[in-house]
Amino acid sequence: MPHTNKPLTILIVEDNEGDFFLFEAYLRQTNVPIKNLYHARSLADVPTEERGIDLVFLDLSLPDSGGVESFISLNQTFPRIPIVVLSGLADEGMALECITQGAQDYLLKNELNERFLEKSINYSIERKKSLEEIRSINRQYELIGNVTEDVIWNWEIEPQRISYGKKSFLGYSDTEILSTLDWWCDKIHPDDKPHVMQKISAVVEKRQGDLQVEYRFRSADNTYQHMYSRGVILPTNNDGDRHMIGAMMNITEQKKLQEKLLAAQINFQRQITEAVLLGQEKQKEEIGKELHDNINQILASVKLYLETGLGNASLKDEMLMMSRKNILYAIDEIRKLSHSLVPPTFNGLGFVDAVRNLVEELNATSQFHISLSISAFSETELDETKKLMIFRIIQEQLNNIIKYAKAQEVRLTLAMTDMAIKLSISDDGIGFDMSKKSKGIGLKNIDSRVAYYSGEANLYSEPGKGTTLEVRLPV
């Protein structure tokens, strides 16, 4: 886990003195070094200057502001500082909305402890650094694009002669630069030359249109530079000569920054996705434990029925029937919650057997039938987290089918090659118009899980023709 050693200046925006006291106590119990701790009881009390603040914790319910607007206002004041939202269970939806608006994390007050707090601080600062790095690279990219000087050229097509607007470029002197097409072609990287010449021939043969092509061009020091050329065919002049004029731009630095930007974006997205996935699993586990505790209420009712029946012979049969009904209900609820909420372990049962059990249970309780096909699947080549992720995707899509598809038949196929894991889940249900309906939370969860492992997820559906989900994950 990322860890900060720098003493931090932290601002806590919280109007409830009791909540602030508890939060400060948890904060002091962490291993996070603290330089200064500021407390604001409303947005109006928040300083208008950064004052060296490294991190902000924001309560969503304040005397002078509330909900997402509180975060938006504070984020405008401190755009470069990571903000972690504090919320109660009732405000969890707003907290998630703040995440989409740019908050680095959110913490539920009733689940707060020093371990979660320390992890949130370290990850939030690291994610904000990644985001600022992306923004910095973007600014550099735009600046380089503005100051790069193009090489203007004029190609006389029939005499095959090229003249350049600059006497020297890419380290070549004016005496080294020849006006022949062969000189220019000779400098193109061998791997790029076929597609460059194909594009040029297509434009010249059509006698119209424009040329746009990227390629690597050998400079005077024998290093290859990434170039972008764009040109247009001019109308034939009175002498019958044809010309193409254009510009050649050195985009090497842009290419390097693009690669750096892509790497930073992937790293940033992986951090966000990891945080979301871990949060989802933690939330499901906690909800599962709470609901298990609630089962005790059902069992307490059963106890009451039995005691009533034992004490009153005339009610005995009725109380036994009610007890039996509630016990069956409790058993069914525990079984469902255990499978859907508590993360499964595959050490004993095995991943494939867990999938088979899931299908068998749904076939016994659902209105549709699932046909399962698993081929060439080696569990030993997958770690437990990836097995869990695939199992969750299967659960999520089958739940979507139960809720929305009105299907009769479902086909689940799972296969594995040396390169990838392929999962396909299709149904014969009512389907939907993909151009009119956005993805729901379930499908978005699937997308985020797959993206975390650099995979691909594609959904196909038409009204009346069912729905198919295809997932491909690298091994």
C-alpha positions in Angstrom: 0.0 0.0 0.0 1.3 3.5 -0.8 2.6 5.3 2.4 3.3 8.9 3.1 6.3 9.8 5.3 5.8 13.6 5.0 4.1 15.2 8.0 0.6 16.3 6.7 -1.5 19.4 7.2 -5.1 18.2 7.3 -8.3 20.2 7.2 -11.5 18.6 8.7 -14.8 20.3 7.7 -17.2 18.9 10.2 -20.0 20.7 12.2 -20.7 17.9 14.7 -18.3 18.3 17.6 -18.8 14.6 18.7 -18.0 13.3 15.2 -15.0 15.6 15.0 -13.7 14.4 18.4 -14.0 10.7 17.3 -12.5 11.4 13.9 -9.5 13.2 15.5 -9.0 10.4 17.9 -8.9 7.8 15.1 -6.6 10.1 13.2 -4.1 10.2 16.1 -4.2 6.4 16.3 -2.9 6.0 12.7 0.7 5.9 11.7 0.2 9.0 9.5 2.5 11.8 10.6 0.5 15.0 11.3 2.0 18.5 11.1 -1.1 20.7 11.5 -4.8 19.9 12.0 -7.4 22.5 11.0 -11.1 22.4 11.9 -13.8 24.2 10.0 -17.4 23.9 11.2 -18.9 25.2 7.9 -17.9 26.1 4.3 -17.8 29.7 5.4 -15.1 28.8 8.0 -12.9 27.1 5.3 -9.8 29.2 4.6 -9.7 30.8 1.1 -6.0 30.0 0.8 -4.4 26.5 0.7 -2.1 27.2 3.7 0.0 24.2 2.9 -3.0 21.9 3.3 -2.3 18.3 2.1 -5.7 16.7 2.5 -9.3 17.6 3.3 -12.0 15.6 5.0 -15.5 16.9 4.2 -18.8 16.2 5.9 -21.6 16.4 3.4 -24.1 17.8 5.9 -23.0 21.3 6.9 -25.0 24.3 8.3 -24.5 26.4 5.2 -24.3 23.7 2.5 -25.2 20.1 1.9 -24.8 17.1 -0.4 -22.7 17.1 -3.6 -22.8 20.9 -3.7 -20.6 21.0 -0.6 -17.9 19.0 -2.4 -18.2 20.9 -5.7 -17.7 24.2 -3.9 -14.8 23.0 -1.8 -13.2 21.4 -4.9 -13.3 24.7 -6.7 -11.5 26.3 -3.7 -8.9 23.6 -3.5 -8.6 22.0 -7.0 -5.1 20.5 -6.3 -5.8 19.1 -2.9 -7.3 15.5 -2.4 -10.7 15.6 -0.8 -12.2 12.6 1.2 -15.9 12.7 1.8 -17.4 11.7 5.2 -21.0 10.5 5.2 -23.6 8.6 7.1 -25.2 5.5 5.7 -28.2 7.6 4.4 -25.8 9.8 2.4 -23.8 7.0 0.8 -25.5 7.7 -2.6 -24.3 11.3 -2.5 -20.9 10.2 -1.5 -20.6 8.0 -4.5 -21.8 10.9 -6.7 -18.9 13.0 -5.2 -16.5 10.3 -6.3 -17.7 10.8 -9.9 -17.2 14.5 -9.5 -13.6 14.1 -8.4 -13.5 13.1 -4.8 -10.6 10.8 -4.0 -12.5 8.5 -1.5 -15.5 8.4 0.9 -15.7 7.0 4.4 -18.9 5.9 6.3 -18.8 7.4 9.8 -20.4 4.3 11.4 -17.7 2.1 9.9 -14.7 4.4 10.6 -11.6 3.0 12.3 -7.9 3.9 12.3 -7.0 1.1 9.8 -9.5 2.2 7.1 -8.7 5.9 7.8 -4.9 5.3 7.3 -5.5 3.4 4.1 -7.8 6.1 2.7 -5.3 8.8 3.5 -2.4 7.1 1.7 -4.5 6.0 -1.4 -6.2 9.4 -1.7 -2.9 11.3 -1.8 -1.4 8.8 -4.3 -4.5 9.0 -6.6 -4.5 12.8 -6.5 -0.8 12.8 -7.5 -1.5 10.5 -10.4 -4.3 12.8 -11.6 -2.1 15.9 -11.3 0.6 14.0 -13.3 -1.9 13.3 -16.1 -2.9 17.0 -16.1 0.7 18.1 -16.2 1.5 15.8 -19.1 -1.6 17.1 -21.0 -0.4 20.7 -20.5 3.1 19.8 -21.8 1.5 17.9 -24.7 -0.5 21.0 -25.7 2.5 23.3 -25.4 4.7 21.2 -27.6 1.9 21.0 -30.2 1.8 24.8 -30.2 5.5 25.5 -30.6 6.5 22.6 -33.0 7.6 24.0 -36.4 6.4 22.3 -39.5 8.6 21.6 -42.6 6.6 22.9 -45.6 7.1 21.0 -48.8 6.1 21.2 -52.5 6.2 18.1 -54.6 6.1 18.4 -58.3 4.6 15.0 -59.1 5.5 14.5 -62.8 9.2 15.6 -62.5 9.3 13.9 -59.1 11.0 16.9 -57.5 10.5 18.1 -53.9 11.4 21.4 -52.5 11.3 22.3 -48.8 10.4 25.5 -47.1 13.4 25.1 -44.7 17.0 24.9 -45.8 17.8 22.4 -43.0 15.8 20.1 -40.7 16.3 17.1 -38.5 20.0 17.8 -38.5 20.4 17.8 -42.3 22.2 20.8 -43.8 20.9 22.4 -47.0 23.6 20.6 -49.0 22.5 17.2 -47.7 18.8 17.6 -48.4 18.1 16.5 -52.0 15.1 17.4 -54.0 14.5 13.9 -55.3 11.6 11.7 -54.1 14.1 8.8 -53.6 16.0 10.8 -51.0 12.9 11.3 -48.9 11.7 7.7 -49.4 15.1 6.4 -48.4 14.8 8.1 -44.9 11.5 6.4 -44.1 11.7 3.4 -41.7 11.5 0.2 -43.7 8.6 -1.1 -41.7 6.6 2.1 -42.4 7.5 2.6 -46.1 4.9 0.2 -47.6 1.8 1.9 -46.0 3.2 5.4 -46.6 3.7 4.7 -50.4 0.3 3.1 -50.6 -1.3 6.2 -49.2 0.6 8.5 -51.5 -0.3 6.3 -54.5 -4.0 6.3 -53.6 -4.1 10.1 -53.4 -2.1 10.6 -56.6 -4.1 8.1 -58.6 -7.4 9.7 -57.6 -6.0 13.1 -58.4 -7.9 14.6 -55.5 -8.3 14.3 -51.8 -5.6 14.8 -49.1 -2.7 12.9 -47.7 -2.5 12.2 -43.9 0.1 9.7 -42.8 2.4 9.0 -39.8 5.8 7.3 -40.1 9.3 7.2 -38.7 11.9 9.3 -40.5 15.7 8.9 -40.1 17.4 12.1 -39.0 21.0 13.1 -39.6 22.2 11.3 -36.5 20.6 8.0 -37.7 17.9 8.1 -35.0 14.3 7.8 -36.1 11.8 10.6 -35.5 8.0 10.2 -35.5 6.6 12.4 -38.3 3.2 13.4 -39.4 2.7 14.6 -43.0 -0.4 16.1 -44.5 -0.7 17.3 -48.1 -3.2 18.1 -50.8 -3.3 17.8 -54.6 -3.4 21.2 -56.4 -5.4 21.6 -59.6 -3.4 21.1 -62.8 -1.8 24.3 -64.0 -1.7 25.6 -67.5 1.4 23.6 -68.3 -0.2 20.4 -67.2 2.0 20.0 -64.2 0.6 18.6 -61.0 1.7 19.5 -57.5 1.1 18.3 -54.0 1.8 20.7 -51.2 1.9 19.9 -47.5 3.7 20.1 -44.2 5.8 17.6 -42.3 5.6 17.8 -38.5 7.9 16.2 -36.0 5.6 14.6 -33.4 8.3 12.6 -31.6 7.8 14.4 -28.3 4.0 14.2 -28.6 4.4 10.4 -29.1 6.5 10.1 -26.0 4.1 12.1 -24.0 1.2 10.1 -25.4 2.8 6.9 -24.2 3.6 8.5 -20.8 0.1 9.9 -20.5 -1.4 6.5 -21.4 0.7 4.7 -18.8 -0.3 7.3 -16.2 -4.0 7.0 -17.1 -3.8 3.2 -16.9 -2.1 3.4 -13.5 -4.7 6.0 -12.3 -7.6 3.9 -13.5 -6.2 0.7 -12.0 -5.9 2.6 -8.6 -9.5 3.8 -8.8 -10.8 0.4 -10.0 -8.9 -1.4 -7.3 -10.4 0.9 -4.6 -13.9 0.5 -6.0 -13.6 -3.3 -6.2 -12.1 -3.6 -2.7 -14.9 -1.3 -1.4 -17.6 -3.3 -3.1 -16.3 -6.6 -1.6 -15.9 -5.1 1.8 -19.4 -3.6 1.6 -21.0 -6.9 0.5 -19.2 -8.7 3.3 -20.3 -6.3 6.0 -23.9 -6.3 4.7 -23.8 -10.1 4.7 -22.8 -10.1 8.3 -25.5 -7.6 9.3 -28.2 -9.6 7.5 -27.0 -12.8 9.2 -27.5 -11.1 12.5 -31.0 -10.1 11.4 -31.8 -13.7 11.0 -31.7 -13.9 14.7 -35.0 -11.9 14.8 -36.6 -14.7 12.8 -35.3 -17.3 15.1 -36.4 -15.4 18.1 -39.9 -15.4 16.6 -39.7 -19.2 16.2 -38.7 -19.5 19.9 -41.7 -17.4 20.9 -44.0 -19.6 18.8 -42.6 -22.7 20.4 -42.9 -21.4 23.9 -46.5 -20.3 23.2 -47.3 -23.8 21.8 -45.8 -25.5 24.8 -47.8 -23.3 27.2 -51.1 -23.6 25.4 -52.1 -27.0 24.0 -54.9 -25.5 21.9 -52.4 -23.4 19.9 -49.7 -26.1 19.7 -50.3 -27.2 16.0 -50.7 -23.6 14.8 -47.5 -22.5 16.5 -45.6 -25.5 15.2 -46.7 -24.7 11.6 -45.6 -21.1 12.0 -42.3 -22.1 13.5 -41.6 -24.5 10.7 -42.4 -21.8 8.1 -40.1 -19.3 9.7 -37.3 -21.9 10.1 -37.5 -22.7 6.4 -37.5 -19.0 5.6 -34.4 -18.4 7.8 -32.5 -21.3 6.2 -33.3 -20.1 2.7 -32.3 -16.5 3.6 -29.0 -17.6 5.1 -28.2 -19.8 2.1 -28.9 -17.0 -0.4 -27.0 -14.4 1.6 -24.0 -16.6 2.1 -23.6 -17.3 -1.6 -24.4 -13.8 -2.8 -22.7 -11.5 -0.3 -19.8 -13.2 1.5 -16.8 -13.6 -0.9 -16.5 -17.3 -1.9 -13.3 -19.3 -1.3 -12.3 -21.9 -3.8 -9.5 -23.6 -1.8 -11.7 -26.5 -0.8 -14.6 -26.5 -3.3 -12.7 -25.3 -6.4 -13.8 -22.5 -8.7 -15.3 -24.8 -11.4 -17.4 -26.6 -8.8 -18.5 -23.3 -7.3 -19.8 -22.2 -10.7 -21.5 -25.5 -11.2 -23.2 -25.2 -7.7 -24.3 -21.7 -8.6 -25.9 -22.9 -11.8 -27.6 -25.9 -10.1 -29.1 -23.7 -7.4 -30.5 -21.3 -9.9 -31.9 -24.1 -12.1 -33.7 -25.3 -9.0 -35.1 -22.0 -8.0 -35.4 -19.8 -11.1 -37.9 -19.7 -13.9 -35.3 -20.3 -16.6 -32.9 -23.1 -17.3 -29.1 -22.6 -17.5 -27.0 -24.9 -19.8 -23.4 -24.8 -18.7 -20.3 -25.6 -20.8 -16.8 -25.4 -19.3 -13.8 -26.6 -21.4 -10.0 -26.6 -20.9 -10.2 -24.6 -17.7 -7.1 -24.8 -15.5 -7.6 -23.4 -12.1 -4.0 -23.6 -11.1 -3.1 -20.9 -13.6 -5.3 -18.3 -11.9 -4.9 -16.5 -8.6 -7.7 -16.3 -6.1 -8.6 -12.7 -6.9 -9.1 -13.3 -10.6 -11.2 -16.4 -9.8 -13.3 -14.3 -7.5 -13.7 -11.6 -10.1 -14.9 -14.0 -12.8 -17.3 -15.6 -10.3 -18.7 -12.1 -9.4 -19.2 -11.3 -13.1 -21.2 -14.6 -13.6 -23.3 -13.8 -10.5 -23.9 -10.2 -11.7 -25.0 -11.1 -15.2 -27.2 -14.0 -14.0 -28.9 -11.6 -11.5 -29.5 -9.2 -14.4 -31.2 -12.0 -16.3 -33.3 -12.9 -13.3 -34.4 -9.3 -12.8 -34.9 -8.1 -16.4 -34.7 -10.7 -19.1 -37.8 -12.8 -18.7 -35.8 -15.6 -20.3 -36.6 -19.3 -20.7 -33.1 -20.5 -21.7 -29.6 -19.3 -20.6 -26.3 -20.5 -22.1 -23.1 -20.1 -20.0 -19.8 -20.9 -21.7 -16.4 -20.7 -20.0 -13.2 -21.6 -21.8 -9.5 -21.1 -21.4 -6.6 -20.9 -23.9 -2.9 -20.2 -23.5 -3.7 -16.5 -24.1 -7.1 -15.7 -22.6 -10.1 -16.7 -20.6 -13.4 -16.4 -22.5 -16.7 -16.1 -20.9 -20.1 -16.0 -22.7 -23.5 -15.6 -21.1 -26.5 -15.4 -23.5 -30.3 -15.6 -22.9 -33.4 -15.8 -25.1 -35.2 -13.0 -23.2 -36.9 -9.8 -24.2 -33.6 -7.9 -24.9 -33.4 -4.2 -25.2 -32.4 -1.3 -27.6 -28.8 -0.6 -26.8 -29.0 2.9 -28.4 -31.8 4.0 -26.0 -30.8 2.3 -22.8 -27.7 3.0 -20.8 -25.9 0.4 -18.8 -27.1 -0.1 -15.3 -25.1 -0.5 -12.1 -24.7 -4.2 -12.6 -23.2 -3.9 -16.1 -21.0 -1.0 -15.0 -19.6 -3.2 -12.2 -18.8 -5.8 -14.8 -17.0 -3.3 -16.9 -14.9 -2.0 -14.0 -14.0 -5.5 -12.9 -12.9 -6.5 -16.5 -11.0 -3.2 -17.0 -9.0 -3.7 -13.9 -7.5 -6.9 -15.4 -7.0 -5.2 -18.9 -9.7 -7.3 -20.4 -12.6 -6.7 -22.7 -16.4 -6.9 -22.1 -18.9 -6.6 -24.9 -22.7 -6.6 -24.6 -25.0 -7.4 -27.5 -28.8 -7.1 -27.4 -31.9 -6.4 -29.5 -35.5 -6.1 -28.6 -37.0 -9.6 -28.7 -33.7 -11.3 -29.5 -32.2 -11.7 -26.0 -28.9 -10.5 -24.7 -25.3 -11.8 -24.9 -22.4 -10.8 -22.6 -18.9 -11.7 -23.9 -15.8 -11.3 -21.7 -12.2 -11.9 -22.6 -9.5 -11.7 -20.0 -5.7 -12.2 -20.5 -4.3 -15.2 -18.6 
